[in-house]
């Protein structure tokens, strides 16, 4: 492989891998607190993309109950300006976070209050996910919706530079996605590691009973965890949507499965592991030869299988100590 192609694949892998990382962090946050997987996270990912698309475009023209309804007859105030689009993205992610909180109230809290088996909560979240994606399909149809080409403002579609006598071309949207993802990872790292909220979240993750005795409202911080999880999922959905389009109500399913692969690969409950796992899978997919690109979705799970054979706890996970 030529150096220029190597650099191009590396940049592509880092861009999509960083999105995998912030999406998988939503899984990790919930798992670290409750010890269960939130299967509705993929549906929240999809909702985030649709919420932002609604603010930027304002209408769904193809199908569904909302067909023909235009929220902004005079043009969306969130279109054509990068700062307005950034605001729309944050609003979409925040609404996705609120939906995640509602999911916790409906699917997780009742099970937790009754002391139900965690498997029942997992199945409950899967049911909520199916309701959400079918509701999306009822409202807006199953067609692909693309963000406007000027969503990030009047920027060049691609950047090119010479390397070793060859031209390396990188899509501008991929650089923006990578930059936004890095910022979000840095902000989340600061919140978790340096703030009182982050310290309380870590205390609840370590021992909810002890945290409660210390005066920490466990239920309140579970809600905060779900909001952060939904916010990250909704943000990831918008980033993917701007790069590849909002590919129907079920487009979060594939990313949901990859997110599961990421957190298992990195180590269940490990925030650094989710970041490393996302980047590893993104890079692995980017280096799949073009002739076999149809099979790149299988790379995540093949890589997961091989690594778990050697290190069952994941790359940065801690081995479970069994007490006898």
Steps between C-alpha positions, in 0.01 A plus 500: 500500500631842401568759768230737368238224513620405848454856627158530336379174655642607836306828495181323390540243777560761769190696391256208513680341795457814709124492431491134605678604818257772609204280409641204694563724801124524537484123543796509738355766730175308551677166541743641756207622715235229457702207367264453203500583130252759377381359169296815436823697455502433125147641471611813691791529253243501217278753677789743544558503124130552424462775761791697354379439144157635598654822634728549199262404217161543665301250298474140379380492142495132411277298730347460845241687700719811506532513121452851364508675837752785490614634836684794342312636193749786471803275535660338801701733725739210560603452135799641313688625804753281684422652841126460449555140392715440808213633713253272320733206560520576873122542523446170317746324729340654810152385391644153440636518855153583632360201310765281663386626841142407412620154396662461840173597670293262287726202433759488777371662818188278540716189461758633743234590757366144492844344521446326166769302324725729288413289196141624524616862489708418193197348326290799607748742342494293181121534492525877543751513212260318270217737595719804428622389156151399392363833620769679296401300193134584554574872528765557231519180293797277428672712235854633521525869593818695428610813680556807279845518346557834674403372846846588631502828311672588175798270532681303232362147454850354525854599580803374311871510556807349338688220673781305340400620156143380551184695575321417825131600503306525826132592527455814705207348687728222626746752644212686666364174645842409635548844655155505662548148633835592656345803668214291639738232628710766671193665658364167622840405638512828693145459631559143617847557639501853641150611598285416802238348271761273347633394838147423618435295185816300562397445861158370391666275242735359763238433766145642486433395859807672639434809287148519642636481856730791419202716407516460121161474332548182297175541308590855401840399366351209309285759321809712431675193363215425261488863386873500425464166324213625286679828426808314374286260296298783344816695417657194338182449295517853363871471417443176310192648333692797362763268352287215364138617523223397737443154357155425636362417845713189536834654411593512867477120523830439319676764705342360814654160429836659430471697822454174688807360326695810601419482871571127518823543306614789721379342823151516650457806718833655398475854361858502360427153363198630306715772343780258407254238375321752280822619342626146446181390325483820294858455381445131427199582281687776318774261391261244348587486126248667271415171326380364836331813636165319513644285777650775714213481750618148584847632585388637837373163617785300350748726679296471819507121479876483446587741782265337750668165434822653633359747753144411611461815713565728202789730422473719810253302709582354837490128554220392733621357828286216625470471875493148642 
